[in-house]
């Protein structure tokens, strides 16, 4: 049976920080909790087993809402170049299905280009929601890295 990869999200972001620092912020639970999620969200808990086949679970809390969870398994862990994992919401939206996130970090003069491919969305509406979430998250990541670097 062939998997339908559905709608695909591509995001490219230049961060004016060294690749190793960016990768660390993407993979260390304490760092991840500082920037993960849209503006106003918090991360009260992260469980993280960073190895191929290892799992993760992130508790996310919106400003005025109940905690919900994101979980998955790591498919590729190649510091400081690449990270890939499955992505599942709990509880899921009726239009949700497991998706795949691939983050590639390329060192460039003055910083790092992060390329994100998030594939397998069942609907364009869910892809657009994740695009907004990733955009906010990358803005928060850049702020956290700026604080860390200074």
N, CA, C and O atoms as a GROMACS GRO file, in nm:
protein
  600
    1UNK      N    1   0.084  -0.118   0.000
    1UNK     CA    2   0.000   0.000   0.000
    1UNK      C    3   0.089   0.124   0.000
    1UNK      O    4   0.183   0.134   0.078
    2UNK      N    5   0.059   0.216  -0.086
    2UNK     CA    6   0.139   0.338  -0.098
    2UNK      C    7   0.085   0.446  -0.007
    2UNK      O    8  -0.036   0.467   0.000
    3UNK      N    9   0.173   0.514   0.061
    3UNK     CA   10   0.132   0.621   0.152
    3UNK      C   11   0.107   0.748   0.072
    3UNK      O   12   0.185   0.784  -0.016
    4UNK      N   13  -0.002   0.817   0.104
    4UNK     CA   14  -0.031   0.947   0.044
    4UNK      C   15   0.035   1.052   0.132
    4UNK      O   16  -0.003   1.069   0.248
    5UNK      N   17   0.132   1.123   0.078
    5UNK     CA   18   0.201   1.225   0.158
    5UNK      C   19   0.123   1.356   0.168
    5UNK      O   20   0.168   1.447   0.237
    6UNK      N   21   0.010   1.367   0.101
    6UNK     CA   22  -0.078   1.482   0.118
    6UNK      C   23  -0.009   1.614   0.090
    6UNK      O   24   0.080   1.624   0.005
    7UNK      N   25  -0.053   1.715   0.164
    7UNK     CA   26   0.001   1.850   0.148
    7UNK      C   27   0.137   1.858   0.218
    7UNK      O   28   0.158   1.799   0.323
    8UNK      N   29   0.228   1.932   0.157
    8UNK     CA   30   0.364   1.945   0.210
    8UNK      C   31   0.394   2.091   0.241
    8UNK      O   32   0.359   2.181   0.165
    9UNK      N   33   0.459   2.114   0.354
    9UNK     CA   34   0.501   2.247   0.396
    9UNK      C   35   0.652   2.256   0.381
    9UNK      O   36   0.725   2.168   0.427
   10UNK      N   37   0.700   2.363   0.318
   10UNK     CA   38   0.844   2.391   0.307
   10UNK      C   39   0.868   2.528   0.369
   10UNK      O   40   0.803   2.626   0.334
   11UNK      N   41   0.963   2.534   0.462
   11UNK     CA   42   1.001   2.660   0.524
   11UNK      C   43   1.153   2.668   0.522
   11UNK      O   44   1.222   2.571   0.552
   12UNK      N   45   1.203   2.785   0.487
   12UNK     CA   46   1.347   2.810   0.489
   12UNK      C   47   1.369   2.934   0.576
   12UNK      O   48   1.301   3.035   0.560
   13UNK      N   49   1.466   2.923   0.667
   13UNK     CA   50   1.493   3.036   0.757
   13UNK      C   51   1.642   3.048   0.781
   13UNK      O   52   1.709   2.950   0.813
   14UNK      N   53   1.695   3.169   0.765
   14UNK     CA   54   1.835   3.195   0.796
   14UNK      C   55   1.844   3.245   0.939
   14UNK      O   56   1.774   3.339   0.978
   15UNK      N   57   1.929   3.181   1.018
   15UNK     CA   58   1.952   3.222   1.156
   15UNK      C   59   2.099   3.263   1.169
   15UNK      O   60   2.188   3.185   1.134
   16UNK      N   61   2.126   3.383   1.219
   16UNK     CA   62   2.264   3.432   1.225
   16UNK      C   63   2.342   3.375   1.345
   16UNK      O   64   2.396   3.449   1.427
   17UNK      N   65   2.345   3.241   1.351
   17UNK     CA   66   2.413   3.172   1.461
   17UNK      C   67   2.481   3.048   1.406
   17UNK      O   68   2.440   2.996   1.301
   18UNK      N   69   2.585   2.998   1.474
   18UNK     CA   70   2.654   2.878   1.428
   18UNK      C   71   2.562   2.756   1.426
   18UNK      O   72   2.471   2.742   1.508
   19UNK      N   73   2.587   2.668   1.331
   19UNK     CA   74   2.504   2.549   1.312
   19UNK      C   75   2.496   2.464   1.439
   19UNK      O   76   2.389   2.415   1.473
   20UNK      N   77   2.607   2.445   1.508
   20UNK     CA   78   2.607   2.362   1.629
   20UNK      C   79   2.514   2.420   1.736
   20UNK      O   80   2.446   2.345   1.807
   21UNK      N   81   2.510   2.551   1.748
   21UNK     CA   82   2.422   2.617   1.845
   21UNK      C   83   2.275   2.598   1.806
   21UNK      O   84   2.191   2.573   1.892
   22UNK      N   85   2.245   2.611   1.677
   22UNK     CA   86   2.108   2.593   1.629
   22UNK      C   87   2.065   2.448   1.652
   22UNK      O   88   1.954   2.424   1.700
   23UNK      N   89   2.150   2.353   1.616
   23UNK     CA   90   2.116   2.212   1.634
   23UNK      C   91   2.090   2.180   1.782
   23UNK      O   92   1.998   2.107   1.815
   24UNK      N   93   2.172   2.236   1.868
   24UNK     CA   94   2.154   2.216   2.012
   24UNK      C   95   2.017   2.266   2.057
   24UNK      O   96   1.950   2.200   2.136
   25UNK      N   97   1.976   2.382   2.007
   25UNK     CA   98   1.845   2.438   2.043
   25UNK      C   99   1.730   2.352   1.991
   25UNK      O  100   1.621   2.352   2.048
   26UNK      N  101   1.754   2.278   1.883
   26UNK     CA  102   1.652   2.190   1.826
   26UNK      C  103   1.644   2.056   1.898
   26UNK      O  104   1.542   1.987   1.887
   27UNK      N  105   1.748   2.018   1.971
   27UNK     CA  106   1.756   1.880   2.021
   27UNK      C  107   1.774   1.866   2.171
   27UNK      O  108   1.764   1.754   2.222
   28UNK      N  109   1.800   1.971   2.243
   28UNK     CA  110   1.813   1.961   2.388
   28UNK      C  111   1.682   2.004   2.453
   28UNK      O  112   1.637   2.117   2.431
   29UNK      N  113   1.618   1.917   2.532
   29UNK     CA  114   1.487   1.946   2.586
   29UNK      C  115   1.476   2.082   2.658
   29UNK      O  116   1.377   2.153   2.638
   30UNK      N  117   1.575   2.117   2.739
   30UNK     CA  118   1.569   2.245   2.808
   30UNK      C  119   1.568   2.364   2.714
   30UNK      O  120   1.499   2.462   2.738
   31UNK      N  121   1.645   2.354   2.608
   31UNK     CA  122   1.647   2.460   2.507
   31UNK      C  123   1.518   2.461   2.425
   31UNK      O  124   1.459   2.567   2.401
   32UNK      N  125   1.474   2.344   2.384
   32UNK     CA  126   1.353   2.331   2.303
   32UNK      C  127   1.232   2.391   2.376
   32UNK      O  128   1.149   2.457   2.313
   33UNK      N  129   1.222   2.369   2.506
   33UNK     CA  130   1.110   2.419   2.584
   33UNK      C  131   1.104   2.572   2.585
   33UNK      O  132   0.998   2.629   2.609
   34UNK      N  133   1.215   2.637   2.560
   34UNK     CA  134   1.220   2.784   2.563
   34UNK      C  135   1.158   2.848   2.439
   34UNK      O  136   1.118   2.964   2.444
   35UNK      N  137   1.151   2.773   2.327
   35UNK     CA  138   1.104   2.837   2.204
   35UNK      C  139   0.995   2.760   2.130
   35UNK      O  140   0.936   2.815   2.036
   36UNK      N  141   0.965   2.639   2.167
   36UNK     CA  142   0.874   2.554   2.090
   36UNK      C  143   0.731   2.607   2.095
   36UNK      O  144   0.681   2.645   2.201
   37UNK      N  145   0.667   2.609   1.980
   37UNK     CA  146   0.525   2.643   1.971
   37UNK      C  147   0.501   2.787   1.933
   37UNK      O  148   0.592   2.870   1.933
   38UNK      N  149   0.375   2.816   1.900
   38UNK     CA  150   0.337   2.952   1.862
   38UNK      C  151   0.358   3.050   1.978
   38UNK      O  152   0.372   3.009   2.093
   39UNK      N  153   0.358   3.179   1.945
   39UNK     CA  154   0.372   3.283   2.046
   39UNK      C  155   0.266   3.263   2.156
   39UNK      O  156   0.150   3.237   2.126
   40UNK      N  157   0.309   3.275   2.281
   40UNK     CA  158   0.218   3.263   2.394
   40UNK      C  159   0.205   3.122   2.450
   40UNK      O  160   0.156   3.104   2.561
   41UNK      N  161   0.248   3.021   2.375
   41UNK     CA  162   0.241   2.884   2.423
   41UNK      C  163   0.357   2.855   2.518
   41UNK      O  164   0.463   2.916   2.508
   42UNK      N  165   0.335   2.762   2.609
   42UNK     CA  166   0.443   2.716   2.696
   42UNK      C  167   0.457   2.564   2.682
   42UNK      O  168   0.368   2.496   2.631
   43UNK      N  169   0.570   2.514   2.729
   43UNK     CA  170   0.600   2.370   2.723
   43UNK      C  171   0.630   2.325   2.866
   43UNK      O  172   0.743   2.336   2.912
   44UNK      N  173   0.527   2.274   2.938
   44UNK     CA  174   0.549   2.233   3.076
   44UNK      C  175   0.632   2.106   3.093
   44UNK      O  176   0.690   2.083   3.199
   45UNK      N  177   0.639   2.022   2.988
   45UNK     CA  178   0.713   1.896   3.003
   45UNK      C  179   0.758   1.844   2.866
   45UNK      O  180   0.685   1.855   2.767
   46UNK      N  181   0.880   1.788   2.863
   46UNK     CA  182   0.931   1.723   2.742
   46UNK      C  183   0.996   1.591   2.783
   46UNK      O  184   1.076   1.586   2.876
   47UNK      N  185   0.961   1.485   2.711
   47UNK     CA  186   1.030   1.357   2.722
   47UNK      C  187   1.099   1.336   2.588
   47UNK      O  188   1.035   1.349   2.484
   48UNK      N  189   1.228   1.303   2.589
   48UNK     CA  190   1.308   1.308   2.467
   48UNK      C  191   1.413   1.198   2.469
   48UNK      O  192   1.499   1.197   2.557
   49UNK      N  193   1.408   1.106   2.375
   49UNK     CA  194   1.507   0.999   2.362
   49UNK      C  195   1.570   1.014   2.223
   49UNK      O  196   1.530   0.946   2.128
   50UNK      N  197   1.670   1.102   2.213
   50UNK     CA  198   1.726   1.146   2.085
   50UNK      C  199   1.820   1.040   2.025
   50UNK      O  200   1.942   1.050   2.036
   51UNK      N  201   1.759   0.941   1.962
   51UNK     CA  202   1.833   0.843   1.883
   51UNK      C  203   1.735   0.784   1.783
   51UNK      O  204   1.614   0.787   1.804
   52UNK      N  205   1.788   0.730   1.673
   52UNK     CA  206   1.701   0.674   1.570
   52UNK      C  207   1.616   0.565   1.633
   52UNK      O  208   1.668   0.472   1.694
   53UNK      N  209   1.485   0.576   1.617
   53UNK     CA  210   1.391   0.484   1.679
   53UNK      C  211   1.345   0.528   1.817
   53UNK      O  212   1.249   0.474   1.871
   54UNK      N  213   1.414   0.628   1.874
   54UNK     CA  214   1.374   0.682   2.005
   54UNK      C  215   1.248   0.766   1.991
   54UNK      O  216   1.215   0.811   1.881
   55UNK      N  217   1.180   0.787   2.102
   55UNK     CA  218   1.055   0.862   2.098
   55UNK      C  219   1.069   0.996   2.169
   55UNK      O  220   1.165   1.021   2.242
   56UNK      N  221   0.970   1.080   2.146
   56UNK     CA  222   0.960   1.207   2.218
   56UNK      C  223   0.814   1.235   2.247
   56UNK      O  224   0.725   1.183   2.180
   57UNK      N  225   0.791   1.318   2.347
   57UNK     CA  226   0.655   1.363   2.381
   57UNK      C  227   0.669   1.503   2.439
   57UNK      O  228   0.742   1.524   2.535
   58UNK      N  229   0.598   1.597   2.380
   58UNK     CA  230   0.605   1.737   2.421
   58UNK      C  231   0.467   1.780   2.468
   58UNK      O  232   0.369   1.770   2.394
   59UNK      N  233   0.458   1.828   2.592
   59UNK     CA  234   0.334   1.885   2.644
   59UNK      C  235   0.331   2.032   2.604
   59UNK      O  236   0.425   2.106   2.632
   60UNK      N  237   0.224   2.074   2.539
   60UNK     CA  238   0.210   2.213   2.496
   60UNK      C  239   0.086   2.273   2.561
   60UNK      O  240  -0.017   2.207   2.573
   61UNK      N  241   0.098   2.400   2.603
   61UNK     CA  242  -0.017   2.465   2.664
   61UNK      C  243  -0.038   2.602   2.601
   61UNK      O  244   0.049   2.688   2.607
   62UNK      N  245  -0.156   2.622   2.539
   62UNK     CA  246  -0.187   2.755   2.486
   62UNK      C  247  -0.212   2.852   2.602
   62UNK      O  248  -0.235   2.810   2.715
   63UNK      N  249  -0.208   2.983   2.574
   63UNK     CA  250  -0.222   3.082   2.681
   63UNK      C  251  -0.348   3.063   2.767
   63UNK      O  252  -0.342   3.078   2.889
   64UNK      N  253  -0.458   3.030   2.706
   64UNK     CA  254  -0.584   3.016   2.781
   64UNK      C  255  -0.650   2.882   2.754
   64UNK      O  256  -0.770   2.875   2.731
   65UNK      N  257  -0.570   2.774   2.756
   65UNK     CA  258  -0.630   2.646   2.722
   65UNK      C  259  -0.568   2.530   2.795
   65UNK      O  260  -0.477   2.544   2.877
   66UNK      N  261  -0.620   2.414   2.762
   66UNK     CA  262  -0.576   2.289   2.822
   66UNK      C  263  -0.447   2.239   2.758
   66UNK      O  264  -0.420   2.269   2.641
   67UNK      N  265  -0.368   2.165   2.833
   67UNK     CA  266  -0.247   2.102   2.780
   67UNK      C  267  -0.287   1.997   2.678
   67UNK      O  268  -0.384   1.923   2.696
   68UNK      N  269  -0.211   1.991   2.570
   68UNK     CA  270  -0.224   1.883   2.472
   68UNK      C  271  -0.084   1.835   2.440
   68UNK      O  272   0.014   1.896   2.482
   69UNK      N  273  -0.075   1.726   2.364
   69UNK     CA  274   0.055   1.662   2.345
   69UNK      C  275   0.089   1.641   2.198
   69UNK      O  276   0.002   1.626   2.112
   70UNK      N  277   0.217   1.641   2.174
   70UNK     CA  278   0.275   1.610   2.044
   70UNK      C  279   0.376   1.499   2.070
   70UNK      O  280   0.456   1.508   2.163
   71UNK      N  281   0.372   1.395   1.987
   71UNK     CA  282   0.466   1.286   2.008
   71UNK      C  283   0.508   1.226   1.875
   71UNK      O  284   0.449   1.255   1.771
   72UNK      N  285   0.610   1.143   1.880
   72UNK     CA  286   0.657   1.076   1.760
   72UNK      C  287   0.786   1.001   1.786
   72UNK      O  288   0.829   0.984   1.900
   73UNK      N  289   0.845   0.955   1.676
   73UNK     CA  290   0.971   0.881   1.683
   73UNK      C  291   1.074   0.947   1.592
   73UNK      O  292   1.041   1.002   1.488
   74UNK      N  293   1.199   0.940   1.635
   74UNK     CA  294   1.307   0.995   1.554
   74UNK      C  295   1.342   0.897   1.442
   74UNK      O  296   1.362   0.778   1.465
   75UNK      N  297   1.348   0.951   1.321
   75UNK     CA  298   1.382   0.871   1.203
   75UNK      C  299   1.527   0.890   1.160
   75UNK      O  300   1.588   0.798   1.105
   76UNK      N  301   1.581   1.010   1.184
   76UNK     CA  302   1.719   1.041   1.147
   76UNK      C  303   1.774   1.141   1.248
   76UNK      O  304   1.710   1.242   1.277
   77UNK      N  305   1.891   1.112   1.301
   77UNK     CA  306   1.959   1.200   1.396
   77UNK      C  307   2.104   1.209   1.350
   77UNK      O  308   2.182   1.116   1.370
   78UNK      N  309   2.140   1.321   1.287
   78UNK     CA  310   2.274   1.339   1.232
   78UNK      C  311   2.327   1.476   1.272
   78UNK      O  312   2.325   1.569   1.191
   79UNK      N  313   2.376   1.490   1.397
   79UNK     CA  314   2.425   1.619   1.443
   79UNK      C  315   2.545   1.666   1.362
   79UNK      O  316   2.628   1.583   1.326
   80UNK      N  317   2.558   1.792   1.333
   80UNK     CA  318   2.462   1.900   1.350
   80UNK      C  319   2.391   1.932   1.217
   80UNK      O  320   2.358   2.048   1.190
   81UNK      N  321   2.367   1.830   1.136
   81UNK     CA  322   2.322   1.852   0.999
   81UNK      C  323   2.173   1.827   0.978
   81UNK      O  324   2.106   1.902   0.907
   82UNK      N  325   2.120   1.720   1.039
   82UNK     CA  326   1.985   1.678   1.003
   82UNK      C  327   1.914   1.614   1.122
   82UNK      O  328   1.975   1.549   1.207
   83UNK      N  329   1.782   1.634   1.124
   83UNK     CA  330   1.696   1.573   1.223
   83UNK      C  331   1.563   1.543   1.154
   83UNK      O  332   1.506   1.630   1.088
   84UNK      N  333   1.513   1.420   1.169
   84UNK     CA  334   1.384   1.383   1.110
   84UNK      C  335   1.306   1.302   1.211
   84UNK      O  336   1.361   1.219   1.283
   85UNK      N  337   1.174   1.328   1.214
   85UNK     CA  338   1.089   1.258   1.310
   85UNK      C  339   0.944   1.257   1.265
   85UNK      O  340   0.901   1.341   1.185
   86UNK      N  341   0.868   1.160   1.318
   86UNK     CA  342   0.725   1.158   1.295
   86UNK      C  343   0.661   1.256   1.392
   86UNK      O  344   0.722   1.296   1.492
   87UNK      N  345   0.536   1.296   1.363
   87UNK     CA  346   0.470   1.404   1.435
   87UNK      C  347   0.322   1.367   1.448
   87UNK      O  348   0.251   1.357   1.348
   88UNK      N  349   0.275   1.345   1.572
   88UNK     CA  350   0.134   1.310   1.598
   88UNK      C  351   0.079   1.397   1.711
   88UNK      O  352   0.145   1.417   1.812
   89UNK      N  353  -0.043   1.447   1.693
   89UNK     CA  354  -0.111   1.523   1.797
   89UNK      C  355  -0.194   1.430   1.884
   89UNK      O  356  -0.246   1.330   1.836
   90UNK      N  357  -0.206   1.465   2.015
   90UNK     CA  358  -0.294   1.392   2.105
   90UNK      C  359  -0.358   1.493   2.201
   90UNK      O  360  -0.287   1.556   2.280
   91UNK      N  361  -0.487   1.510   2.196
   91UNK     CA  362  -0.579   1.441   2.107
   91UNK      C  363  -0.570   1.500   1.966
   91UNK      O  364  -0.541   1.619   1.950
   92UNK      N  365  -0.594   1.419   1.865
   92UNK     CA  366  -0.585   1.468   1.728
   92UNK      C  367  -0.711   1.544   1.684
   92UNK      O  368  -0.820   1.520   1.735
   93UNK      N  369  -0.692   1.634   1.592
   93UNK     CA  370  -0.802   1.698   1.521
   93UNK      C  371  -0.857   1.591   1.426
   93UNK      O  372  -0.782   1.503   1.384
   94UNK      N  373  -0.986   1.596   1.391
   94UNK     CA  374  -1.038   1.495   1.297
   94UNK      C  375  -0.961   1.490   1.164
   94UNK      O  376  -0.959   1.386   1.098
   95UNK      N  377  -0.898   1.601   1.125
   95UNK     CA  378  -0.822   1.604   0.999
   95UNK      C  379  -0.674   1.571   1.017
   95UNK      O  380  -0.597   1.580   0.922
   96UNK      N  381  -0.634   1.533   1.138
   96UNK     CA  382  -0.493   1.503   1.161
   96UNK      C  383  -0.460   1.359   1.126
   96UNK      O  384  -0.542   1.268   1.138
   97UNK      N  385  -0.336   1.342   1.083
   97UNK     CA  386  -0.278   1.210   1.065
   97UNK      C  387  -0.130   1.227   1.098
   97UNK      O  388  -0.081   1.339   1.108
   98UNK      N  389  -0.058   1.118   1.114
   98UNK     CA  390   0.085   1.127   1.142
   98UNK      C  391   0.154   1.193   1.023
   98UNK      O  392   0.129   1.158   0.907
   99UNK      N  393   0.240   1.288   1.053
   99UNK     CA  394   0.317   1.358   0.950
   99UNK      C  395   0.466   1.336   0.977
   99UNK      O  396   0.504   1.277   1.079
  100UNK      N  397   0.548   1.383   0.885
  100UNK     CA  398   0.694   1.366   0.896
  100UNK      C  399   0.760   1.505   0.888
  100UNK      O  400   0.728   1.584   0.800
  101UNK      N  401   0.850   1.531   0.981
  101UNK     CA  402   0.928   1.656   0.984
  101UNK      C  403   1.073   1.622   0.952
  101UNK      O  404   1.130   1.530   1.011
  102UNK      N  405   1.132   1.697   0.858
  102UNK     CA  406   1.274   1.684   0.828
  102UNK      C  407   1.335   1.824   0.838
  102UNK      O  408   1.292   1.916   0.769
  103UNK      N  409   1.435   1.839   0.925
  103UNK     CA  410   1.507   1.964   0.942
  103UNK      C  411   1.650   1.943   0.895
  103UNK      O  412   1.719   1.851   0.939
  104UNK      N  413   1.695   2.030   0.803
  104UNK     CA  414   1.831   2.025   0.752
  104UNK      C  415   1.898   2.158   0.783
  104UNK      O  416   1.840   2.264   0.758
  105UNK      N  417   2.018   2.154   0.837
  105UNK     CA  418   2.091   2.274   0.873
  105UNK      C  419   2.215   2.285   0.785
  105UNK      O  420   2.298   2.194   0.781
  106UNK      N  421   2.226   2.397   0.716
  106UNK     CA  422   2.342   2.420   0.629
  106UNK      C  423   2.417   2.542   0.678
  106UNK      O  424   2.362   2.652   0.688
  107UNK      N  425   2.545   2.521   0.708
  107UNK     CA  426   2.629   2.632   0.753
  107UNK      C  427   2.652   2.726   0.635
  107UNK      O  428   2.684   2.683   0.525
  108UNK      N  429   2.636   2.855   0.660
  108UNK     CA  430   2.658   2.958   0.558
  108UNK      C  431   2.736   3.072   0.622
  108UNK      O  432   2.744   3.080   0.745
  109UNK      N  433   2.794   3.158   0.541
  109UNK     CA  434   2.864   3.273   0.600
  109UNK      C  435   2.770   3.351   0.691
  109UNK      O  436   2.663   3.395   0.650
  110UNK      N  437   2.812   3.368   0.815
  110UNK     CA  438   2.734   3.448   0.909
  110UNK      C  439   2.622   3.374   0.979
  110UNK      O  440   2.547   3.435   1.055
  111UNK      N  441   2.608   3.243   0.956
  111UNK     CA  442   2.500   3.175   1.026
  111UNK      C  443   2.463   3.040   0.966
  111UNK      O  444   2.546   2.971   0.907
  112UNK      N  445   2.337   3.005   0.983
  112UNK     CA  446   2.287   2.874   0.944
  112UNK      C  447   2.154   2.888   0.871
  112UNK      O  448   2.065   2.960   0.916
  113UNK      N  449   2.142   2.820   0.759
  113UNK     CA  450   2.012   2.812   0.692
  113UNK      C  451   1.943   2.685   0.739
  113UNK      O  452   1.997   2.575   0.725
  114UNK      N  453   1.823   2.701   0.794
  114UNK     CA  454   1.743   2.587   0.837
  114UNK      C  455   1.636   2.564   0.730
  114UNK      O  456   1.560   2.655   0.695
  115UNK      N  457   1.632   2.440   0.680
  115UNK     CA  458   1.528   2.403   0.583
  115UNK      C  459   1.438   2.299   0.647
  115UNK      O  460   1.485   2.194   0.691
  116UNK      N  461   1.311   2.330   0.652
  116UNK     CA  462   1.213   2.240   0.711
  116UNK      C  463   1.122   2.187   0.601
  116UNK      O  464   1.073   2.264   0.518
  117UNK      N  465   1.100   2.058   0.600
  117UNK     CA  466   0.998   1.996   0.516
  117UNK      C  467   0.908   1.919   0.612
  117UNK      O  468   0.954   1.830   0.684
  118UNK      N  469   0.781   1.953   0.612
  118UNK     CA  470   0.683   1.886   0.698
  118UNK      C  471   0.577   1.832   0.605
  118UNK      O  472   0.501   1.908   0.544
  119UNK      N  473   0.570   1.699   0.593
  119UNK     CA  474   0.487   1.638   0.489
  119UNK      C  475   0.383   1.544   0.548
  119UNK      O  476   0.395   1.495   0.660
  120UNK      N  477   0.279   1.520   0.466
  120UNK     CA  478   0.178   1.422   0.500
  120UNK      C  479   0.049   1.479   0.557
  120UNK      O  480  -0.031   1.405   0.613
  121UNK      N  481   0.027   1.609   0.544
  121UNK     CA  482  -0.097   1.668   0.594
  121UNK      C  483  -0.216   1.618   0.513
  121UNK      O  484  -0.208   1.606   0.391
  122UNK      N  485  -0.326   1.590   0.582
  122UNK     CA  486  -0.447   1.542   0.516
  122UNK      C  487  -0.521   1.654   0.444
  122UNK      O  488  -0.589   1.631   0.344
  123UNK      N  489  -0.508   1.778   0.497
  123UNK     CA  490  -0.580   1.890   0.437
  123UNK      C  491  -0.491   2.013   0.428
  123UNK      O  492  -0.393   2.026   0.502
  124UNK      N  493  -0.526   2.102   0.338
  124UNK     CA  494  -0.455   2.229   0.325
  124UNK      C  495  -0.473   2.312   0.452
  124UNK      O  496  -0.382   2.385   0.491
  125UNK      N  497  -0.588   2.303   0.516
  125UNK     CA  498  -0.615   2.378   0.639
  125UNK      C  499  -0.515   2.339   0.749
  125UNK      O  500  -0.465   2.426   0.820
  126UNK      N  501  -0.486   2.210   0.764
  126UNK     CA  502  -0.390   2.165   0.865
  126UNK      C  503  -0.248   2.207   0.827
  126UNK      O  504  -0.169   2.242   0.915
  127UNK      N  505  -0.215   2.203   0.697
  127UNK     CA  506  -0.083   2.248   0.653
  127UNK      C  507  -0.065   2.395   0.687
  127UNK      O  508   0.040   2.435   0.739
  128UNK      N  509  -0.166   2.478   0.660
  128UNK     CA  510  -0.159   2.621   0.687
  128UNK      C  511  -0.146   2.649   0.838
  128UNK      O  512  -0.073   2.740   0.878
  129UNK      N  513  -0.216   2.572   0.920
  129UNK     CA  514  -0.206   2.588   1.065
  129UNK      C  515  -0.062   2.561   1.110
  129UNK      O  516  -0.008   2.634   1.193
  130UNK      N  517  -0.002   2.456   1.057
  130UNK     CA  518   0.136   2.424   1.093
  130UNK      C  519   0.235   2.526   1.038
  130UNK      O  520   0.337   2.554   1.101
  131UNK      N  521   0.207   2.582   0.922
  131UNK     CA  522   0.294   2.687   0.869
  131UNK      C  523   0.297   2.805   0.965
  131UNK      O  524   0.404   2.859   0.993
  132UNK      N  525   0.181   2.845   1.016
  132UNK     CA  526   0.176   2.956   1.112
  132UNK      C  527   0.252   2.917   1.240
  132UNK      O  528   0.325   2.999   1.295
  133UNK      N  529   0.234   2.794   1.287
  133UNK     CA  530   0.303   2.749   1.409
  133UNK      C  531   0.454   2.745   1.392
  133UNK      O  532   0.527   2.789   1.481
  134UNK      N  533   0.501   2.692   1.279
  134UNK     CA  534   0.645   2.687   1.254
  134UNK      C  535   0.702   2.827   1.239
  134UNK      O  536   0.813   2.854   1.286
  135UNK      N  537   0.629   2.917   1.174
  135UNK     CA  538   0.677   3.055   1.157
  135UNK      C  539   0.697   3.120   1.294
  135UNK      O  540   0.801   3.181   1.320
  136UNK      N  541   0.596   3.107   1.382
  136UNK     CA  542   0.609   3.162   1.518
  136UNK      C  543   0.724   3.094   1.592
  136UNK      O  544   0.803   3.162   1.659
  137UNK      N  545   0.734   2.963   1.581
  137UNK     CA  546   0.839   2.890   1.653
  137UNK      C  547   0.977   2.934   1.609
  137UNK      O  548   1.066   2.952   1.693
  138UNK      N  549   0.998   2.952   1.478
  138UNK     CA  550   1.129   2.996   1.431
  138UNK      C  551   1.160   3.138   1.477
  138UNK      O  552   1.276   3.170   1.505
  139UNK      N  553   1.058   3.225   1.487
  139UNK     CA  554   1.080   3.359   1.543
  139UNK      C  555   1.124   3.348   1.689
  139UNK      O  556   1.217   3.417   1.731
  140UNK      N  557   1.057   3.263   1.764
  140UNK     CA  558   1.092   3.243   1.905
  140UNK      C  559   1.231   3.181   1.918
  140UNK      O  560   1.308   3.219   2.006
  141UNK      N  561   1.264   3.086   1.830
  141UNK     CA  562   1.397   3.025   1.831
  141UNK      C  563   1.504   3.130   1.810
  141UNK      O  564   1.605   3.131   1.882
  142UNK      N  565   1.485   3.218   1.714
  142UNK     CA  566   1.585   3.322   1.689
  142UNK      C  567   1.603   3.412   1.810
  142UNK      O  568   1.715   3.451   1.842
  143UNK      N  569   1.493   3.446   1.879
  143UNK     CA  570   1.502   3.528   2.000
  143UNK      C  571   1.581   3.456   2.109
  143UNK      O  572   1.667   3.516   2.174
  144UNK      N  573   1.553   3.328   2.129
  144UNK     CA  574   1.622   3.250   2.232
  144UNK      C  575   1.770   3.240   2.200
  144UNK      O  576   1.855   3.254   2.289
  145UNK      N  577   1.803   3.215   2.072
  145UNK     CA  578   1.944   3.206   2.032
  145UNK      C  579   2.015   3.339   2.053
  145UNK      O  580   2.131   3.341   2.095
  146UNK      N  581   1.948   3.449   2.025
  146UNK     CA  582   2.008   3.582   2.047
  146UNK      C  583   2.037   3.603   2.195
  146UNK      O  584   2.141   3.658   2.230
  147UNK      N  585   1.946   3.559   2.283
  147UNK     CA  586   1.968   3.571   2.427
  147UNK      C  587   2.084   3.483   2.472
  147UNK      O  588   2.166   3.524   2.555
  148UNK      N  589   2.091   3.363   2.417
  148UNK     CA  590   2.196   3.268   2.453
  148UNK      C  591   2.334   3.315   2.407
  148UNK      O  592   2.433   3.296   2.477
  149UNK      N  593   2.338   3.377   2.288
  149UNK     CA  594   2.466   3.420   2.230
  149UNK      C  595   2.523   3.543   2.299
  149UNK      O  596   2.642   3.571   2.287
  150UNK      N  597   2.440   3.618   2.370
  150UNK     CA  598   2.487   3.741   2.434
  150UNK      C  599   2.497   3.730   2.582
  150UNK      O  600   2.535   3.826   2.649
   0.00000   0.00000   0.00000
